[in-house]
Amino acid sequence: MAASSKFSAPSKGVRTFFLPIFCLLISATSAFFFACNGDPVAVPELQFPEIRELITPENAFVDPNDTLIVHARIVDPQGSSDIASVVLFATLPQNVGSFTLDMHDDGAEGDIIAGDGQFVVRFAGAQWQQAGTGEMLVRVTDFAANSTESASRSIEVKAGKRGSTPIIANLTIPDSIRVDSTYEIAVLATIADPDGSSDLDSVHYAIYGPSSPTALRTGLLQDDGQVDDGIAGNAIFGVSLTNTNISIGAGIYTLRVQAVDLSGNRSLPRTKSFMIQSALTNVPPVITSVSAPDTISRNTTGPFVLRVRASDPNGQADIDRVFFNTFLPDDRPSSGNPFFMRDDGVVDGNGLGDITANDGEYALTIGISATNAAGIYRFEFQAQDQAGLLSEKVAHQIVVTN
């Protein structure tokens, strides 16, 4: 449908300016010459801003809890700083009225990156006032008062409520990714839907480069258990990517995820920034903390948990394993060395073990019995990366009493 004439943009063309007429009297030996300039000078028109992309919802509900988002990608030949305003014009169903809303590019309320030419506005479905077919269009104006409008878009406004909207409860991707080798990157999103996980239709992701309005990669996260803990249908959606196909060089990147249910309800997008580093020199991991008891009795009735936090400047995915060796009171090494710790989020029937998977905290549940000699036991903790580099040892003593 064509845009309403009351929202029409100024016509494009060439502005004509008439310069003041002036004459020069030039004296020659025997004559006078007059030179006059009164011709019009054509000055090219400043280029107009463009609406390259417009994303509008297909439907709405007359409900104050129904949130709608309109998204416009604007390009101005003079740069994004030349954009004075972007306004959404809406005509109510049955043409009983209208409203206008300012769109923003400030990195908030659904906008990803401030000042990148991506403009967003959120508003409640109750603004449509009644059911029927409404109309929307967007007008962008620059500081020279040049304006451009989009074509009008229809939206079906329905009575009642849309229903529950899915929520992205958690979103994970490694904080730091390097591109000097090839390895897998896990993207995981935990989705909560008040209507049940069976109401979820799809979970979409997009990866944006540094200050880029265009996604480098898009796709779907799947709840098939292939990326997280092997359990399908647990509302944890994931995808496995290689580090080399999501980057265009070093910098800060943005992951954006949005869930859609069977009714077409879209969650609020959730974003997470991560760093891509190129040709980073490989360095060893680091043990940053150890949590273990100082004293235990060999007559204790239950096991206890040793916990270690480990990090790697090359990224958490570069840690291959975390382990410890124990030494008896007479300084002999334990026959079970080394003992490998886990970061898999698995606990036993007593609630002991690792609490959260892939959070950089490694744990191992151990026990002691009356056959163990009393005295001072030394524990030496280390982490090893994919290249075999070892962290510095961190030692901890546990005194075993009767």
Protein Blocks (a to p, Z undefined) as FASTA:
>chain_A
ZZdfklpccddddddddddddddddddfkbccddddfbdcddddddddddfbccddfbdc
ddfklccddddddddfkbjklpmbdcdddddehhlaccddddddehpghiabghklpacd
dddfklnopacddddddddddfkopacddddddddddehjebjcdddfbdcddfbdcfkb
ccddddddddddfkbjklpmbdcdddddehiabdfbdcddddehpmmnopghklpacddd
dfklmcgbecddddddddddfkopacddddddddddehiacdddddfbdcddfbdcfkbc
bdcddddddddfkbjklpmbdcdddddfkopacfkbccddddehpacfkopacfbghklp
acddddddfklccdddddddddddfkopacddddddddddZZ
